[in-house]
């Protein structure tokens, strides 16, 4: 089977560090073209990652006849327009998260993919973390009893200093929101993946340290899943101490991840405490891209679908509305 030929829209930090190497290195995949407004920078990026062609206009990339799939790696605001155009051109689409600015845009993206017979995936790459796969197995096995409660904290200081990467994240018209929209969306996706459909959600967002910002610097959410699990989520761009903690309490034990990106897992049960280490891939996007390529080859849905992305956008909307 011929390699899936990718076109990459956007050549920012996420593309350089993760998306472009994953598209280049995944089995059955090749990075064929990139798009960036400044041609000289696009050419340099293409040369760095082995892409043959560059397009200054992303619209030219999505209609390139030598492209089979498009990776949308731009700021949030243009996701819907770019995804819909790519789908209408008959290209499969893997879109960065969050999926779009609102649920209605997600619906249009899903409809475009369905109408044109292409796959649509959303880049919630933590779905493929080995430690979270193991946590889900332990929950579903019943070994630790019934899941009751979960607590997640994710703090990542984001200061407005010269040279700070991705300053668009503080512009509401481009980012849609602050840290809850950014990496909070990842944690909402984790909770849905682990515990299933959410029955109700409330939330808050505030400017606790940076009142001058257009978007919140801290936010929280309280969820009740249909299976009865209660979950609490705290997110912050303001707290100085970095945290990425997951604690899950069940009727007969508990599960604890001290730093999610290291994959260190502590399991507490009636038999005692056991420790394990299940680190993610060195390129966090690699398993995501490999799954998407296989989904096309195997004529199945990707691990994280457009419908999954839509559900996270629905939850985000409710958190901000609250």
C-alpha positions, 0 to 999 in steps of 0.5 A: 500500500502506498504511503499516506501523503500528508500536507501540514498547515502551520509550521509553529512550535507544535509542528516542529517539535511533534507533528512534522516528525510524526508525519514524517516518521510514522510507518506508511506515512510521508510528509509531502507538503507544508503551508506557511504564509512566509514562503522562505520560512515554509521552504526552510521548514520543508527542507528540515523535515523532508517535504517536497513542496511548499504553499504560502496559501493553505487553500492551495495545499488542501487542493494539492492533488498529491496530498491524501491527508491534511494535518491542521496545526494552526491556532484555534480560530481557523480550524473549522474553515481549514478542516471543512475546506480540506474535507471538501477537497477529499482529504482526510483531516487530523486537526489539532485540539481543541477542535473548534471555537464552538459546537456548531463549528464542530458539527459543520466539520463532522458533516463535511467529513461525512459528506465527502467520505473522509476520516476526521480525527482530533489531536487528543494524543493523551488517549494513547499514553500507556499509563492512561491505557493501563489506568483504564484497564485497571478501572474496567477490570473491577480489581479496585472496585467501583470508581468513585471520584477523580481529581486532576490538577494541571498548572503551567505558568504562562508569562507574557515576556518577550520570546514567549512561545504562542502569544496568540494563546492570550488573544480570545479571538484566536484561542477561544479561552485561556488554559481551560481551552488549551490544556484543560481540554486534554484533561476533559478528554481524559475524564471522558475516555476513562469514565464515559459520558458526562451527565452534568458539568459546572465550572468557573474561570477567573483572572486571579493573577493577570487581570489585564488578560483577555482570557482567564489565567485559572479555571476549574470544572466539576463533573458528574459522569453518568456512571456516577463518578464525580471529578474535579479539575483545576487548571492554571496559567498563574500558579508558579509550581508546575503540576500535572497530577491525576488521583482516582479513588475507587471503592477498593483502592486508588490510582495516582499519577504524580506527573502525567508526562512521566507515566509513573503510576502508584496503585493502592489496593488491599494487597498494598502499594505497587509502583509502575512506570509507563512513560509516553512515546518520546514524541507525544504525537507519534502514536496519535499519527500512527493510529490515524494512518492505520485507521485509513489503511484499515477502513476504521474510525481513528482512536479520537474522532470528530464526535469525540472532539465535539463532546469536549467542545460541548463540555468546554462551552458549559464550563465557560458558560457557568 
